Amino acid sequence: MDFTESEEQALFRRQIVEFARARLNSGVKERESSGTFDRAGFLACAEIGLLGLPVPEAYGGLGQGVVSSMIAMEALGYGAEDQGLAFAVNTQLWTCEVPILHFGTEAQKQRYLPKLVTGELIGGHATTEPNSGSDAYAMETKAELKDGVWILNGNKTFITNAPIADVLIIFASTGESKGFGGGITAFLVETDQKGVQIGPPLKKMGLKTSPMAEVHLEDVVVPPEMVLGKKGGGAAIFSSEMEWERSCLFACHLGAMARQLEKCVEYAKERKQFGQAIGKYQAISHRLANMKLRIEMARPMLYKVGWLKDQGQRAVLEAAIAKLYVSEAYVQSSLDAVQIFGGYGYMEEYDVERMLRDAVGSVLYSGTSDIQRNIIARWLGL
Amino acid sequence: MSDRKTELLEFLQKELAQDHPGVDLSTEPLVESGIIDSLGIMKLVQFLEQRYQLKIGDQDLVPDNFENLDAILRLLAEKGR
């Protein structure tokens, strides 16, 4: 494995960091307070190419591989203080564009990818339900074939981008029985279709600028040409999405951790107590050393996943390991950052508490830490 | 019994069916019985790809292709192995 960045990748990284600082960071606090999605920022991300990272040029994208996409996401996480916006970008990329790219028909690709890449359309996916979270394949949303069309009924929850989405990939059971064996199928559903109801934005602990809602489906008619992949192939689509998300989204978090460390080091040099900078005390410097250690441990884990995927290999185990480590490291480092800042870290003014609130979700989405440990244990033969 | 069938049965027994002792894996409905679930299928596919030097596309990861041993052998045959 060689993770040396090419000149082109290094340049792109710098460009994205500069772009994010210049275009995405103004007014973050206000948007966070009001839970406002930065649509202008989202479109700016499209302009610089971020929304088309893995999409071939034929559909308006940049045609980048996984490692290059991860570098771009790490740069976005490093440069952008609005992690909710970054989360919305990641959702669009890995849970909507990539599945359409890998599993869609040519007509589906032509219909959606060019407009998703430009940000004209916003997308996401809908898997989680009130009664099926980690047990994703126990979903109750049903799709029944009647008179040549699919009829979808059910309720989805915690759907990122739902309040702003134009198209969602809806996962529904198409088998007689529940669960993986019953057959899960993915459908492309446009949110203005009859029978699709998007609930009010859900209030969250963090990532408040990333809108999320419930999605209610009542007799939604979906023509067969809007089935994504094969009937019963939803589990494979979901697994594929998760591999991308567990590498690229968490590269974004890695970037955020690097920004967080710089902020903490700067503060530790400036803040004086008992006559010297607090960074001179081991209690602080060792905390900072541990934060650095986590970043350096996380980076090769993540990029290994990208490298494997770029080689055309599967990376279920490696993605689980990386996701588990990065998310838990992100939360721990965010707690350390609050501790380093002391009382100021608890105040909204310093942004440190927001980073902690943003980080906590990472041990839950894309499969909880417990689910990642289950995957690792299964690969150990347990 | 073919070598491939034997290898597959050994893999299923050792890696996926520890909680199903005494089951005849050569005839058991593997998906319906829960021996192959959403994680198990990924583990099995990784084994098949590495052991037989083939590529199973994500489009082929549907329960029908893994419902029993014969279905898996059919999939391998389709992939030219």
Boltz contact constraints between the chains, C-beta under 6 A:
constraints:
  - contact:
      token1: [A, 137]
      token2: [B, 38]
      max_distance: 6.0
  - contact:
      token1: [A, 180]
      token2: [B, 37]
      max_distance: 6.0
  - contact:
      token1: [A, 180]
      token2: [B, 38]
      max_distance: 6.0
  - contact:
      token1: [A, 181]
      token2: [B, 31]
      max_distance: 6.0
  - contact:
      token1: [A, 181]
      token2: [B, 32]
      max_distance: 6.0
  - contact:
      token1: [A, 181]
      token2: [B, 63]
      max_distance: 6.0
  - contact:
      token1: [A, 183]
      token2: [B, 63]
      max_distance: 6.0
  - contact:
      token1: [A, 230]
      token2: [B, 62]
      max_distance: 6.0
  - contact:
      token1: [A, 232]
      token2: [B, 62]
      max_distance: 6.0
  - contact:
      token1: [A, 232]
      token2: [B, 63]
      max_distance: 6.0
  - contact:
      token1: [A, 233]
      token2: [B, 62]
      max_distance: 6.0
  - contact:
      token1: [A, 235]
      token2: [B, 38]
      max_distance: 6.0
  - contact:
      token1: [A, 236]
      token2: [B, 58]
      max_distance: 6.0
  - contact:
      token1: [A, 236]
      token2: [B, 61]
      max_distance: 6.0
  - contact:
      token1: [A, 240]
      token2: [B, 58]
      max_distance: 6.0
  - contact:
      token1: [A, 314]
      token2: [B, 46]
      max_distance: 6.0
  - contact:
      token1: [A, 316]
      token2: [B, 42]
      max_distance: 6.0
  - contact:
      token1: [A, 378]
      token2: [B, 39]
      max_distance: 6.0
  - contact:
      token1: [A, 381]
      token2: [B, 15]
      max_distance: 6.0
